[in-house]
Amino acid sequence: MLSAFLSLGFLLLFAEIASANFKRLAPVLEAWDQSKAAGEKPAEPNKFLWLGGWEKLAAMVWAFGVSIPLLAFALACHVFLQDPALIGNFILGSAMGGNVICLSLGFGLVLLSGPLTFFRVRSMTSPVFLLLATVALIYAGLNNVLSVWEGLLLLCLIAAYGFYFRRFSSEWKHYERAFARQSLVDSSEGILPVLALLCMGIGFFLLAVVVSYPFVTELGVWARKGSEAFRLGAHLVAFALYAPWLFRCLMAIRQSPTGRAITVSSIGHACLLNVLLIPALAAFLGARDLAPSLLSLHLPAVFACTGIFVAALLIEKERGGKLSWALILFYLAYTGLGLFY
């Protein structure tokens, strides 16, 4: 048991270090891109539709950084466990529980902290797409099985959103104007900082996977003794992996309205990865015989809190009021039902 707790601690530590390096990669890429363009003739319009400015990579890198602990856990399950059904339930349960934590507890804390800053239509595309992606996942899981074809469909959806965000969205650019900051490197340093941050991010991510071995194997022992794997993932693993993120939310949202708006943006993008990328990964790893509670409890809970999240942003609700406490109580009720259902 002690080794499992130590393993979880090192998993979170190395995942947080990897996350920090990936988040720093976005401004470094932007500085490198600007240094290349300095002194050159104005470039012709880009002929490749998928290309966008490096600054638009920032929000996606931020979301990827938030999801790194869950991605490391998912890869560790595949490497250290043998039962495909067990692996699928652990991974998908953690993703569903993580989304409920982000959209209820995390969003409730943001609304409770003070007013948000909205910028109308430009901020609405991510939440609306998240709602559509959640509906797609519900349809994919109606038979409690995720096939490879369904996994490919989920990957196509995330690729479509990535194309839209890189090409058309001005969301992150708005935040950059409202919260201007200097790049973390001197643009004259060239590509070396890019390679250094990329190598450090991948290296610490792989370390997080390796040190999670005792934690993952202990979860497998609990599941074989009768504890439902999906329940362990949705309530124990998800809360453990997202606890550092919740702590950072509490620190960031007290700083400024812009900090709160960026936190809301990161919630939307991270939850998109959780309902598209993580289930697709589970499908490719052979997610079969998923828990019956997936349809009776977890997916309805994810859909409900996603709908509340989208509706609150569409009506530009700047203050939480009763909604903040309702979201926190929603999470407590979800946890209580999940543990004893």
C-alpha positions as CSV (number, residue, x, y, z in Angstrom):
1,M,0.0,0.0,0.0
2,L,2.8,2.4,0.9
3,S,4.5,1.7,-2.4
4,A,1.3,2.5,-4.2
5,F,1.0,5.9,-2.5
6,L,4.6,6.7,-3.2
7,S,4.1,5.6,-6.8
8,L,1.1,7.9,-7.2
9,G,3.1,10.8,-5.7
10,F,6.0,10.3,-8.2
11,L,3.5,9.9,-11.0
12,L,2.0,13.3,-10.2
13,L,5.4,14.9,-9.7
14,F,6.9,13.8,-13.0
15,A,3.6,14.4,-14.8
16,E,3.5,18.0,-13.5
17,I,7.1,18.6,-14.6
18,A,6.4,17.2,-18.0
19,S,3.2,19.4,-18.1
20,A,5.2,22.5,-17.2
21,N,7.7,21.8,-20.0
22,F,5.0,21.3,-22.6
23,K,3.2,24.5,-21.5
24,R,6.5,26.4,-21.9
25,L,6.8,25.1,-25.4
26,A,4.1,27.3,-26.9
27,P,5.8,30.7,-26.3
28,V,9.2,29.2,-27.2
29,L,7.8,28.1,-30.6
30,E,6.3,31.5,-31.1
31,A,9.6,33.2,-30.3
32,W,11.4,30.9,-32.6
33,D,8.9,31.6,-35.4
34,Q,9.3,35.3,-34.9
35,S,13.1,35.1,-35.0
36,K,12.9,33.2,-38.3
37,A,10.6,35.9,-39.8
38,A,12.8,38.8,-38.6
39,G,14.4,40.7,-41.4
40,E,12.7,38.6,-44.1
41,K,10.4,39.8,-46.8
42,P,6.6,39.6,-46.1
43,A,5.6,36.0,-46.6
44,E,3.0,35.0,-49.2
45,P,-0.4,33.8,-47.9
46,N,-0.1,30.3,-46.7
47,K,-1.2,27.7,-49.2
48,F,-1.6,25.0,-46.6
49,L,-5.0,25.3,-44.8
50,W,-4.0,23.4,-41.7
51,L,-1.2,25.9,-40.8
52,G,-1.9,28.6,-38.3
53,G,0.2,31.0,-36.2
54,W,2.3,29.5,-33.4
55,E,0.4,31.5,-30.8
56,K,-2.7,29.4,-31.6
57,L,-0.9,26.4,-30.4
58,A,-0.8,27.8,-26.9
59,A,-4.3,26.8,-25.7
60,M,-3.9,23.3,-27.2
61,V,-0.5,22.8,-25.5
62,W,-2.1,24.0,-22.3
63,A,-4.9,21.5,-22.6
64,F,-2.4,18.7,-23.4
65,G,-0.4,19.7,-20.3
66,V,-3.5,19.4,-18.1
67,S,-4.2,15.9,-19.5
68,I,-0.7,14.6,-19.1
69,P,-1.2,12.8,-15.7
70,L,-4.3,11.0,-17.2
71,L,-2.4,10.1,-20.4
72,A,0.5,8.7,-18.4
73,F,-1.9,6.6,-16.3
74,A,-3.6,5.3,-19.5
75,L,-0.2,4.3,-21.0
76,A,0.9,2.7,-17.7
77,C,-2.4,0.6,-17.7
78,H,-1.6,-0.6,-21.2
79,V,2.0,-1.5,-20.3
80,F,1.6,-3.1,-16.9
81,L,-1.9,-4.7,-17.0
82,Q,-2.9,-7.7,-19.2
83,D,-6.7,-7.7,-19.1
84,P,-8.1,-5.5,-22.0
85,A,-11.5,-5.1,-20.2
86,L,-9.8,-4.0,-17.0
87,I,-7.6,-1.5,-18.9
88,G,-10.5,0.0,-20.8
89,N,-12.6,0.4,-17.6
90,F,-9.7,2.1,-15.8
91,I,-8.9,4.5,-18.6
92,L,-12.5,5.4,-19.5
93,G,-13.6,5.7,-15.9
94,S,-10.7,8.1,-15.2
95,A,-11.6,10.2,-18.2
96,M,-15.3,10.4,-17.2
97,G,-14.5,11.2,-13.6
98,G,-12.0,13.8,-14.7
99,N,-14.5,15.5,-16.8
100,V,-17.1,15.6,-14.0
101,I,-14.4,17.1,-11.7
102,C,-13.4,19.8,-14.2
103,L,-16.9,20.8,-15.3
104,S,-18.5,20.7,-11.9
105,L,-16.0,21.2,-9.1
106,G,-13.4,23.1,-11.1
107,F,-15.9,25.3,-13.0
108,G,-17.9,25.9,-9.7
109,L,-14.7,27.1,-8.0
110,V,-14.0,29.5,-10.9
111,L,-17.5,31.0,-10.8
112,L,-17.3,31.3,-7.0
113,S,-14.0,33.2,-7.1
114,G,-15.3,36.3,-9.0
115,P,-16.7,37.6,-12.3
116,L,-15.5,36.2,-15.6
117,T,-14.5,38.2,-18.7
118,F,-16.3,37.0,-21.8
119,F,-15.7,37.9,-25.4
120,R,-18.9,36.6,-26.9
121,V,-19.0,34.4,-30.0
122,R,-15.3,33.8,-30.3
123,S,-15.3,31.9,-26.9
124,M,-18.3,29.8,-27.7
125,T,-16.9,27.4,-30.3
126,S,-15.0,25.2,-27.9
127,P,-17.8,24.6,-25.3
128,V,-20.3,23.9,-28.1
129,F,-18.0,21.4,-29.8
130,L,-17.4,19.8,-26.4
131,L,-21.1,19.2,-26.1
132,L,-21.3,17.7,-29.5
133,A,-18.2,15.5,-28.7
134,T,-19.9,14.3,-25.5
135,V,-23.0,13.3,-27.5
136,A,-20.8,11.4,-30.0
137,L,-19.2,9.5,-27.1
138,I,-22.6,8.7,-25.6
139,Y,-23.7,7.1,-29.0
140,A,-20.4,5.3,-29.2
141,G,-20.8,3.8,-25.8
142,L,-24.5,2.7,-26.0
143,N,-23.6,-0.9,-26.3
144,N,-20.9,-0.7,-23.5
145,V,-18.2,-1.4,-26.1
146,L,-15.8,0.9,-27.9
147,S,-14.8,-0.5,-31.3
148,V,-11.8,0.5,-33.3
149,W,-14.0,2.2,-35.8
150,E,-15.6,4.3,-33.1
151,G,-12.2,5.2,-31.9
152,L,-11.2,6.4,-35.4
153,L,-14.4,8.5,-35.5
154,L,-13.5,10.2,-32.2
155,L,-10.0,10.9,-33.6
156,C,-11.5,12.4,-36.7
157,L,-13.6,14.7,-34.5
158,I,-10.6,15.9,-32.6
159,A,-8.6,16.4,-35.8
160,A,-11.5,18.5,-37.2
161,Y,-11.5,20.6,-34.1
162,G,-7.7,21.0,-34.2
163,F,-8.0,22.1,-37.8
164,Y,-10.6,24.7,-37.0
165,F,-8.8,26.0,-33.9
166,R,-5.4,26.4,-35.7
167,R,-6.9,28.0,-38.7
168,F,-9.8,30.2,-37.6
169,S,-10.0,30.6,-33.8
170,S,-8.9,33.9,-32.2
171,E,-9.6,32.7,-28.7
172,W,-6.0,32.5,-27.4
173,K,-5.0,35.6,-29.3
174,H,-7.6,37.5,-27.3
175,Y,-6.1,36.3,-24.0
176,E,-2.6,37.2,-25.2
177,R,-3.7,40.8,-25.8
178,A,-5.4,41.0,-22.5
179,F,-2.6,39.4,-20.5
180,A,0.6,40.3,-22.4
181,R,3.8,38.7,-21.2
182,Q,7.3,38.2,-22.5
183,S,8.4,35.0,-24.1
184,L,10.3,32.7,-21.9
185,V,13.4,32.6,-24.1
186,D,15.4,35.0,-26.2
187,S,14.3,34.5,-29.8
188,S,17.9,34.6,-31.0
189,E,18.6,31.2,-29.4
190,G,17.1,29.4,-32.3
191,I,15.7,25.9,-32.3
192,L,17.8,24.5,-29.3
193,P,15.3,25.7,-26.6
194,V,12.5,24.0,-28.6
195,L,14.4,20.7,-28.7
196,A,15.4,21.0,-25.1
197,L,11.8,21.6,-23.8
198,L,10.4,18.8,-26.1
199,C,13.0,16.3,-24.8
200,M,12.5,17.2,-21.2
201,G,8.7,17.0,-21.6
202,I,8.8,13.6,-23.2
203,G,11.4,12.4,-20.8
204,F,9.5,13.3,-17.6
205,F,6.3,11.9,-19.2
206,L,8.0,8.5,-19.7
207,L,9.4,8.7,-16.1
208,A,5.8,9.2,-14.9
209,V,4.7,6.1,-16.7
210,V,7.6,4.0,-15.3
211,V,7.1,5.0,-11.6
212,S,3.3,4.4,-11.8
213,Y,3.9,0.6,-11.9
214,P,3.2,-0.1,-8.2
215,F,0.1,2.2,-8.2
216,V,-1.4,0.6,-11.4
217,T,-0.7,-3.0,-10.3
218,E,-2.2,-2.3,-6.8
219,L,-5.3,-1.0,-8.6
220,G,-5.4,-4.2,-10.6
221,V,-5.2,-6.3,-7.4
222,W,-8.2,-4.3,-6.0
223,A,-10.2,-4.9,-9.1
224,R,-9.5,-8.6,-9.1
225,K,-10.7,-8.7,-5.4
226,G,-14.1,-7.4,-6.3
227,S,-13.8,-3.6,-6.6
228,E,-15.2,-2.4,-9.9
229,A,-12.5,-1.0,-12.2
230,F,-14.7,1.7,-13.6
231,R,-15.6,2.9,-10.2
232,L,-12.0,3.0,-9.0
233,G,-11.0,5.0,-12.1
234,A,-13.9,7.5,-12.0
235,H,-13.7,8.3,-8.3
236,L,-10.3,7.4,-6.9
237,V,-7.9,7.8,-9.8
238,A,-9.6,10.8,-11.4
239,F,-9.6,12.8,-8.2
240,A,-6.0,11.8,-7.4
241,L,-4.8,12.9,-10.9
242,Y,-6.8,16.1,-11.0
243,A,-6.0,17.3,-7.4
244,P,-2.9,19.3,-8.4
245,W,-4.9,20.9,-11.2
246,L,-7.6,21.9,-8.8
247,F,-5.0,23.4,-6.5
248,R,-3.6,25.4,-9.4
249,C,-7.1,26.6,-10.3
250,L,-7.5,28.0,-6.8
251,M,-4.2,29.8,-7.1
252,A,-4.8,31.2,-10.7
253,I,-8.4,32.3,-10.3
254,R,-7.5,34.7,-7.5
255,Q,-5.1,36.7,-9.7
256,S,-7.3,38.4,-12.3
257,P,-10.4,38.1,-14.5
258,T,-8.1,37.1,-17.3
259,G,-6.6,34.2,-15.2
260,R,-10.2,33.0,-14.6
261,A,-11.0,33.2,-18.3
262,I,-7.9,31.2,-19.2
263,T,-8.8,28.6,-16.6
264,V,-12.3,28.2,-18.2
265,S,-10.6,27.9,-21.6
266,S,-8.3,25.2,-20.3
267,I,-11.2,23.3,-18.8
268,G,-13.0,23.2,-22.2
269,H,-10.0,22.0,-24.1
270,A,-8.9,19.4,-21.5
271,C,-12.4,18.0,-21.4
272,L,-12.4,17.7,-25.2
273,L,-9.3,15.5,-25.0
274,N,-11.0,13.5,-22.2
275,V,-14.1,12.7,-24.3
276,L,-12.3,12.2,-27.6
277,L,-8.6,11.3,-27.3
278,I,-8.8,9.1,-24.1
279,P,-11.8,7.0,-25.3
280,A,-10.2,6.6,-28.7
281,L,-7.0,5.3,-26.9
282,A,-9.2,3.0,-24.9
283,A,-10.9,1.7,-28.1
284,F,-7.5,0.9,-29.7
285,L,-6.4,-0.9,-26.5
286,G,-9.5,-3.1,-26.7
287,A,-12.1,-1.5,-24.4
288,R,-14.6,-4.3,-24.1
289,D,-17.3,-5.2,-21.5
290,L,-17.4,-1.7,-20.0
291,A,-19.3,-1.3,-16.7
292,P,-23.1,-1.0,-16.9
293,S,-22.8,2.2,-14.8
294,L,-21.2,3.9,-17.8
295,L,-24.6,4.5,-19.3
296,S,-26.7,4.6,-16.2
297,L,-24.6,7.1,-14.2
298,H,-21.3,8.3,-15.6
299,L,-22.2,9.4,-19.1
300,P,-25.5,11.1,-18.0
301,A,-23.4,12.9,-15.3
302,V,-20.9,14.1,-17.9
303,F,-23.6,15.2,-20.3
304,A,-25.5,17.1,-17.5
305,C,-22.4,19.0,-16.3
306,T,-21.3,19.7,-19.9
307,G,-24.7,21.1,-20.7
308,I,-24.6,23.4,-17.6
309,F,-21.1,24.5,-18.5
310,V,-22.1,25.4,-22.1
311,A,-25.3,27.1,-21.0
312,A,-23.5,29.2,-18.4
313,L,-21.1,30.4,-21.0
314,L,-23.7,31.0,-23.7
315,I,-25.7,33.3,-21.4
316,E,-22.4,34.9,-20.3
317,K,-23.0,34.2,-16.7
318,E,-20.3,36.3,-15.0
319,R,-21.0,35.4,-11.4
320,G,-21.7,32.0,-9.9
321,G,-24.2,32.7,-7.2
322,K,-26.3,29.6,-6.5
323,L,-24.9,27.9,-9.6
324,S,-21.4,27.5,-8.0
325,W,-22.8,25.7,-4.9
326,A,-25.2,23.6,-7.1
327,L,-22.2,22.4,-9.2
328,I,-20.2,21.5,-6.0
329,L,-23.2,19.7,-4.6
330,F,-23.6,18.0,-8.0
331,Y,-20.1,16.6,-7.7
332,L,-20.7,15.4,-4.1
333,A,-23.9,13.7,-5.2
334,Y,-22.2,12.1,-8.2
335,T,-19.4,10.8,-5.9
336,G,-21.8,9.4,-3.4
337,L,-23.9,7.6,-6.0
338,G,-20.8,6.3,-7.7
339,L,-19.3,4.8,-4.6
340,F,-22.5,3.1,-3.4
341,Y,-24.4,2.5,-6.7
